[in-house]
Amino acid sequence: MAYATTNPYTGETLKTFPMATFEEVDTALDVAHHAFEWWRDEPVAERTKVLSAAADILEHESGAFASMLTLEMGKITSEAMAEVNVCVAILRYYVKHTETLLAPKLLPTAGFGDTNVQLVNDPMGIIFAVEPWNFPYYQVIRVAAPQLAAGNVVMLKHASNVPQCAALMADLFRRAGAPDGVFTNLYLPHELTEHVIASPYVRGVALTGSEHAGAVIASLAGKHLKKSTLELGGMDAFIVLKDADVAAAAEWAVRGRCRNAGQVCVSSKRFIVVDDVYDEFVERYRAEAAKLVAGDPADPATTLAPLSSVGARIQVERQVADIVAQGASVEYLADVPGWHADGTPGEGAFYPPALITDIPEGTPAARTEIFGPVAQLYRAADEEDAIRIANDSPYGLGGSVFSADVHHAQEIARRLDTGMVTINRASASGPDIPFGGVKNSGYGRELIDLGLKEFVNQKVVING
């Protein structure tokens, strides 16, 4: 695993970075621990001044920060700017709300009266954040903003293909006034991951990544008795009922599947359409997907980005070929650079928008998360069948329900075994909306007060 910047559009490796040594890791842990001993005692207003300054820097230099997203992982310009903007919003959310959210809570009790038992929220130490490449800033800020506001310090192990994005995050907080050790970026080799988790200075582990990575990190955290949160993959169901606006559903479907070139854990992946409107939905999906423009992600006209690497494209090719071998059919809906019209492998990192149909029930295909613009389509006999298909998955991150009857759609949403459900749209996120899943999609929540309190000591203080 080498930390390197490789442009997904050109394939050119632009810069490489040395991995941290054992000695460098131990020094970083010591510095972070000493920073915590000071940072935890800073008033909330002082800690959030750093978040406020970071938000201002991001906002004023949004173009430069966005350009690095495009360079390192191929994000198109509009999506790169959107990622920077949501980071600004998250930072400012915690500037505004942390004092209130962390305020001690009085617990009325039978034995001690109404004012003698308090629940307080004390920071605990270093939070080790293991983050992925598909949202190089957003995933980091989603953890760092609440944890720094709470008085913890953060040590980051970012994905190896976005090292300059990781460095920019560390530089952002330094420029915003955070002392050394409050936010640390480490180009950490895999073999030193357990060493970090085992450190007595590390009090929690937050991972966003694959199901496999989550299992590894959770087992290490459990071995060393550290609390962990996991935000893992998803096979989000996108249910279209017979009374839905099919045109709008198809538009949202393509947007939900192809945003970030389909490399989103919470993107729509399984499209479950009731028989009454199935044929219309398929035709409209094809037409919408054909409008996508693949090209240079730095070109504002581009609407479909390359995948993050040639390796990522090869992985998608293998997954699709395996699903077809299980009896399904695949249809490619648009041309992309380097792709061969006969479906044979291409040369670059682009993968075309594709539609997989006729997936045999009970095959592994329904449990295969594809990180690319590939939609799996299911024909449901009726509403109940759609719910059954949606819940027949080991994952439970997000989902969508499309119906003209919003109240009925909300009732169906309550029957879906997921952490999040949106009505009449592909997905939704924001600084004031919690994020997280169930089942093999992980545990714990990020954002609002839920994320703020994941790694604090909710201590009881009793007056005798």
C-alpha positions, 0 to 999 in steps of 0.5 A: 500500500503506497500513499500516492496521488494518481490522476484517475483521468490521465492515469499519471502518478503525480506524487508519492509519500513515505509511510510513517515509521514506528517511531514517528507513530509513537511520537505522534501519539505522544504529541496528540495525547499532550495536546488532548490534556490541554484541549479538553480543558479549553471552553467550548467557545474556544474550541469552536473558534477553531471550527469557525476559522476552518469553515471560513478558510474552506469557504474562501478557498473552496475552489482550491480545495475542490480542485484537489478532490478532482485531481486525486479521485476524479470528482467532477467540479460541481460535486467537488464544490458541493462536498466542500460546501457541506463541510463548511455547513457541518463545521458551522453547525457545531460552532452554533450548537455544541455548547447547548448539545454538551450542556449538563443534564439534570436527572430527576431522581427518587432518592436525590431530588430533582437537582442533585444528579447531573449527566455531564459529557466529558471528552476521552482522548484520541479518536482514531479516524480511518476514512475512505477516498470517495468523499475525502473531506466530508468523511473526515469533517463528519468525524473531526468537527464533532469530536474536536468540538467535544474536546477530543483530538483526532488522528487520521488514517486516510485512504492511500490514494488521497494523501494530499486531501489528507494533508490539506485537512491537517493543514486546514485545522493548523491554519485555523488555530488548532495546536499541534496534535489536536488533528494529526494526519498519519500516512500509516501502514496497515501493519501499524494500525493495531499499534495505534488502536492498542495505545492507551491514549486512543479511546475510540475508533471511527471507520468509514469503509468496506464491510471487510475493513469494518470487520477488521477494525471492529475486531481490533477495537474489541480486542483492545476494549475500545469503542468503535463506530462503523459506517460501511457499505450499502445495497440501498433499495429504491422502491417505485410504487404504482402511483409514483411520478415515474418520470421524476423517479427515473431522473432521481434514479440515475442521479442517485446511482451515478453521482460520484460515478456510483462510488457512494455507500448510500447511493441507490443500488437496487431499483425495485419497481412494481410491475404496473410501472416497471416497463415505463421506468426502464425506458425512462431510466435508459433515456436519462442515463444516455444524457450523461456526459463522460469526460475530463472531471475538471470540465464543467460540462462533464456529468459522469466522472471516471472511477477512482482508479483503473483497479476500481474499474477492473473490480466493477468489470469482474463483479458485473461479469460474475452477476451475468454468469449467475444468469442476469443480463447487462445493458450498457447505456452510454459510451465512455472514454476507453470503453469498447462497445462490445463490452470488453474491458477498456483501458482507462478508469471509466465505466459506463452506466449500466443496467442489470436485469433478470437477476435470479432470486437467491443468487449472490448478485443481490448482495454484491455492492458495486462501486460504479454506475451500475443499477440492479433492477428488480420487478416486484409483483406488488408493494408487499413484494417490493418491501420483501425484496428490499429487506432481503439484504445483509445491508441496511444503510439507506433507501428510498420510496417513491409514491404520490402518497407521502404518508403511505410512503412514510409507513413503508419507510418504517418497515424497511430495515435500514438506518435512513430512508428518503421519500421521493428522492434518492438520498439526503444529507446535511449537517443537521441530519444524522447518518448511519446504518444497521446490519452489515452497514455498521453501527453508531451515528454521525452528525447532530448530537448523536455523533457529538456524543459517540465518543464522550464519557457520559458521566453521572455526578451525584451530590450527596 
